[in-house]
């Protein structure tokens, strides 16, 4: 068994029994009345857990109830906290000496979400990722691969969530060689586009599958530079995989449509579209949302989603655009189990996808409004300046 699929126990099995059972569900896209009832029970336990340990959340829970979202559960309380709240406040539901991991959401400047995790929370989130990878057959301990990571090269002072995630994803197949696109210089990071091109050309000849992970803008820029410098299309070995995350935030002027981008990857690297997947996630909400083969971000069994009106915060019906509201009872370290994201999204029923998954899925339509807040992707995009 992959160690990331191993059992992990909630902080208090007596009061978090439903949370344990929900997060122990091994099928990542199970759906139906039984899982809905278990989710509601788990949310009630997590609400009580944070109300006892966080004065802030206790006051939110005692306030006028928010408009319930049917896609989450008509009787499930989900007091609303915006993700930006965690850029200005450190709110823990545990003692500081119980912090197992501390990550931030931004680059070298700007406001940062400071997120703290106990062992259960981060291990539970990692197990969710492992189960989705296992669902798609991407855990291959017998097959070494070469990695090209479009993320920050680790350094002792780097606590970025994207760097942590991408290096964690390397645990699902043994690494023959790993190349980081954003190289640590001692005083920061810089984008090594020529090193990326050299790695791709080398790996195309070596015969091992290649796994490309991280920010899509940097992969696009690499392919763009290959074309302008006359590097011919490559055929990466069979079994190669692209798993992207972080979006194009901060570099919208160079963003291309998803279909065009995927076509570009297929044409220049020889990776079929079904092996190219985008993802969605954040340090405030670590549940993994990974595209299906039809490129839809389906909701896994451990979470629920709604879309809320940008003015009233009332839930909107399928197909309408508003703030993305993500809910999961897995997190016991910080009262971030009901978070309104800064992204505009639309939610859709599972049967509008056409893939075998029955759970709803969402589409991200961009950031809401103009803000000084910066994410990892925003900071990373600045490294592209002057590279074209």
N, C-alpha and C positions, 0 to 999 in steps of 0.2 A: 504494500500500500504506500502511495505517496505520503510523506509525512504531513503534508498540508491537508490531507483528507482525514487525519487521525482525530479521534474524539477530543473535545475541549469542553470544560465544565463552566457553567455560569458562576458568578461570584457567590450566590446563595441559592442552592437548588430548592430549598423549601419555599421561597417566595418568588422564584423565577422559573417555576416548572414548565409553564407554557412557553416561555421564551426558549428554554432548552429544547423542548419538543419541536418548536417551529424551526429553529436553526439547525436541528438535527435532520430535517427533511433532506434526503439525498437527491431527489429529483428536482432540478432547479426551476422547472416550469410546470410543476404540478398545479392543478386548478380545480376548484369545485367547492361545494358548501362546507365540507369538512375542513379544508385548509382555510377558508374564510373565517370559520368559527374559531379555529386555533389562532389565527392572526389577531382576531379581536381580543381573545383572552390574553395573548402575549402583550398586546398594547396596554391593556388594563394593568397588567403587572408592571410594565416599564413605567407607566405614568405614576403609579404608586411609589415605585423605587425612586424616581427623581423628585417627586413631591416631598419625600421624607428627607432627601439629602441636598436639595437645592431650593433655597428660599425664592429665587426668581421663578423657577418652574412651579413651585407651590402657589405663588400668586397668580400665575397665568392659568393654572388649572381651576382656581377659584373664581376667576373672572367670568364674564359673560361667555358662554360657549360659542365657539366659532361655527359658522355654517357647515354642517356635515357634508362630506363628499360621498356620494353613493359608490364611487369607484374604490374608496378606501373602506367604507363600512358605515352604514347609516347611524350606528350607535357607538362608533369609535371616536373618543375624544382625541383631538389633534391640535392642541394649542400651537399657534403659529409663531415661529421664530425665523426671521430672515437670515440667510447665510451671511450677509454683511454684518450681522450682530457679532459674529465670532471674529471679525476683523478688529473690533474695538474692545471686546470684553473677554476675559478668561473666566469661564463659569464651569466649575467641576462638580461632579457628584461623587467624588472620592477624595481621600486625603492625598496630598502631594506626594507622600512617600509610596503611594500605590501606583504612581504613573509608571507604566511599562514602556511607553513610546510617546515621543513628542514630535509632531510634524507641523510644518507650515505650508501655506498654500501659494505664497508669492515668491518672486525672485529677489534680487538684491536690494530693491527699493520698493517703496509703496507700502500700503497697508497689508498686513498679513493676518490670515486666520491662524490662530494658535490653537491647535487641536491636541488633546491629550487622550491617551488610550490606556485602559487597563489591559491585562493579558487576554482576558476573555474577548473584549471588543475587537482587538486587532486580529487575534487568531480566528475568531468567528468570521470576520470579513475576508480573511485570507482563504478560509475554507470555502466560502461562497465562490470566490474566484476559481479555486481549484475544481469545484464541482461543475462550474460552467465549462471550464477547459476540458474536464473529463467527459462531459456531455457531448462535446464536439470532437472528441478523440484527439485532443491536442496535448495530452500528457503522454510523453513517449520516452520513458527512462532508458529504453534500449537503443534509441536513435540519437546520437550526438548531432548537434546543429551549430552553425555559426550565427552569432548575433550581431545585428547592427542596431544600436540603441539611439534613437533620436530624443535623447534626454540628457540630463546633467550628469557628467562624470562624478561619482561620489568623492567627497572630501570630508575630513573630520567635522567641519563646521556646517556642512550642508544637511539640512533637515527637510528638504523639499519633498512633498508627497509624491510628485511625479517620478522623481529619482528613485524613491523607495519602491514604488509600484513596479516600475519597469525592471529594476534589478530583481525584484521578487518573482516576476514572470519568467525569469531565466531558470527558475527552479524546476520547471515542468519538462525540460529536455536538457540533457547534459551539454555544457558549452565546450566546443572545440576551440573557439576563439571569440572574443567579444570586442567590438569597436564602439566607442562612445562618440556621438557626433558633436556634443557640446563639451569640449575638453576643458579640464580645470587648469588654469594658468598659474595658480598660486594667489592671485588677487581677484579672480572671477572666472568666468567661462567664455570661451569663444567657439564659434561654429567652424568646424574643420571640414569644409565641403570637399576638398581634394582627398582628404583621408577617407571620406565616405565613398567616393567614386572608386578609389583604389581598392577598398574593401569589397565592394560589389563585384568589381572585375576579377579580383582574386577568388572570391567565393564561387563565382560562376564556373570557374575552372576546377574547383576542388571536389565537386561531386556531393558534398553534404548539403542537406536542406539549410536554408537561411531563414531566420526569424527576424523580421524588422518590426521594432516596437517604438512607440513614442509619438511626438508631435507631427501631424501631417504636413504642416507648412515646410518643415525642413526636408522631408522626403520629396515634396514637390520641387523645392529649390534644387535639390540634388539632381533630379531628373531633368530639370530645366538646364542646369549647367552642363549635364552630359550632352544634351542636344546642341547647345551653343558651341561646345568645344569639339564636336564631331565624334564623340564616343558612340559607337554603334549600339543598338539594342542588345541586351544580354538575355540569356536564358538561364535563370536561376534553377537549381535542381528541383526535381519533383519533391513535393512535401514542404516546400517553402511556404511561409505564412507571414502575413502583415496584420498586425493588431495595433491600431492607432488610438490616440487619446490626447485630449488637451485642446482640440479645436484649432481654429485659425485666429483666435482673439488677438487683437492688436496688429493684425496684418491683413485686414479685410481687402485692401486694395489689390492684393495678389491672390486672393482666394479664387478658386475655380469651383464649378459645380461638382458635387460628389460623383456623379456618373462619369464626368469628364476626367476627374482625378483617378478614379478606379481604372478607366480605360487607359490612362497614361501609364499607370503601374503595370498593367497587363502587357501593353505594347512594348514597354522599355525593359521590363524585368521578366516577362514571361510567366507571371503568377496569375492564375485564373481568378475571376471575380469572386467566386465563393470562398477563396482563401484570403480575401482582403476584408477585414472587419474593422469598423469604427467602434468606439466605446464611449461611455459617459460615466463620470463619477467625480468625486471631489473629496477633499479631506474632511469636509463637514458631514458627508454622507458617503460612506465607503462601500455601500452595496454596489456590486458590479452590474452595469448595463452594457451588454455586448451584443452587437448585431447578429441576427440570424443570417442564413445564407441569402435571404432576400433583402438584407441590409435594413432591418427594422430593429429598433431598440426595445425588446420585449421586457416586461416587468417580471423579475424572478419571484418565486414563491415567498421569499423572505421579506418582501416589501410591497407597498402599494403606492399608486401615484394618482394625482389629480392635477387639473389645470385651473387656476383661479384668476378671476377678473383682475386686471391691473389697477382698477380704481376701487372696487368694493371688496375684493378678495373672496367673493362668493364663487363656489365651484361652477365651472362651465361644462356644457355637454361635449361629447366627443366631437372632434374636428375643429373646435374653436381655439383661438390662440390666447394665451395668457401666461401668468407666472407658473412655472413648474413647481409642484408641491410634492415632495418625496417623504415617505413615512416608512420607518422600520423600527421594530422594538429591540433590535440586536444590541444597540449601544447603551452601556451602563456607566460609562465614564463621564459623559457630558450630556446634558439634556438636549441632544441634537437628533432626537428620534422623529421629529416632525419639522422639516426645514423647507422654507420657501426659497427657491433658488433665484438667482438673478437672470435666469435664461427664460426667454419666451419659447413656449412649446405648444404642441397640440397633441392630444391623446386620442387613440383610435382603438376600436375593439379588435381582438385577436383575429377574427375571421376576415378582416380587411387586408391581412398580410398575404395569405396564400401558402405560408410555410406550415409545418405540422404543429407549431406551438399555439396553444389556446389562449395565452395570457395577453392582455392589452399591450400596446406598444406606443411609444411617443416619438415625435420628431422635434428636434431643436431648430428654432428659426432665428436664433441670434440672441444677443444680450439685450436686456430691457434698458432703454435710456442711455445716457452718457454719464459715466462715473469716473472718478479718479482712482477707484479701486483697481488693482492689478492682480492678475492671476499668474501662475507659472508660465502659461502660454504667452501672456502679454510681455513678461520680462524676457522670455526666450525669443520672441519675435524681434525684439530690439537688436538681438545679435545678428539678424539678417541685414540690418541697415548697412549699406555700403558694400554688400557682398555681390550685388547684381552688376 
